[in-house]
Amino acid sequence: MLVILTRNQLLTPQAVCPSCLLSNQQGEPRWQQGQLSCGQREREQCPPHPSHFRCTMGFRLMNIEESASS
């Protein structure tokens, strides 16, 4: 699940991406096979998080995997 990170809150891409010219026809981020094609991977200081991205509009996105608790 993709979420948009701001200083104070988490937003869903459905709240932001429909106004972006780079979103797909459904108004969603161009997310394909674990890559954000309408942005680039963030280069974090330590440790690197492969699930952090920065979109062209400047928002930070994170892919949060839902996992079952044991």
C-alpha positions as CSV (number, residue, x, y, z in Angstrom):
1,M,0.0,0.0,0.0
2,L,1.4,3.4,-1.0
3,V,1.1,6.3,1.5
4,I,2.2,9.9,1.2
5,L,4.2,11.2,4.1
6,T,4.0,14.8,5.2
7,R,5.4,16.4,8.4
8,N,2.1,16.0,10.3
9,Q,0.2,13.2,8.6
10,L,-0.1,10.3,6.3
11,L,-2.2,10.8,3.2
12,T,-3.6,8.3,0.6
13,P,-2.5,8.8,-3.0
14,Q,-6.2,9.1,-3.8
15,A,-6.2,12.4,-2.0
16,V,-3.2,13.9,-3.9
17,C,-2.5,12.1,-7.1
18,P,-5.7,12.8,-9.1
19,S,-4.5,16.4,-9.5
20,C,-1.0,15.3,-10.8
21,L,-0.4,15.4,-14.6
22,L,1.8,12.3,-14.2
23,S,-0.8,10.1,-12.6
24,N,-2.4,7.3,-14.6
25,Q,-5.9,7.4,-16.1
26,Q,-7.5,6.4,-12.8
27,G,-5.7,9.3,-11.0
28,E,-3.3,6.9,-9.2
29,P,0.5,7.0,-9.0
30,R,2.3,5.1,-11.7
31,W,3.3,2.2,-9.5
32,Q,4.6,-0.8,-11.4
33,Q,6.4,-3.9,-10.1
34,G,7.6,-2.1,-6.9
35,Q,8.8,1.0,-8.7
36,L,7.3,4.5,-8.8
37,S,7.6,5.5,-12.4
38,C,6.4,9.1,-11.8
39,G,9.1,9.7,-9.2
40,Q,12.4,8.4,-8.0
41,R,13.8,6.3,-5.2
42,E,14.9,8.3,-2.1
43,R,18.5,8.1,-1.1
44,E,18.2,7.9,2.7
45,Q,21.3,8.5,4.9
46,C,21.1,5.4,7.1
47,P,19.8,2.8,6.6
48,P,18.6,2.9,3.0
49,H,14.9,2.1,2.7
50,P,14.1,0.8,-0.7
51,S,10.4,1.6,-0.2
52,H,10.9,5.4,0.0
53,F,10.2,7.5,-3.1
54,R,9.9,11.1,-3.9
55,C,7.4,12.0,-6.6
56,T,7.8,14.7,-9.2
57,M,5.4,17.0,-7.3
58,G,7.8,16.8,-4.3
59,F,5.8,14.4,-2.0
60,R,7.5,11.6,-0.2
61,L,5.9,8.2,-0.7
62,M,6.4,5.0,1.1
63,N,5.3,1.5,0.2
64,I,4.0,-0.2,3.3
65,E,3.6,-3.9,3.1
66,E,0.8,-5.4,5.0
67,S,2.0,-8.5,6.8
68,A,0.2,-11.0,9.0
69,S,1.2,-11.0,12.7
70,S,2.4,-14.3,14.1
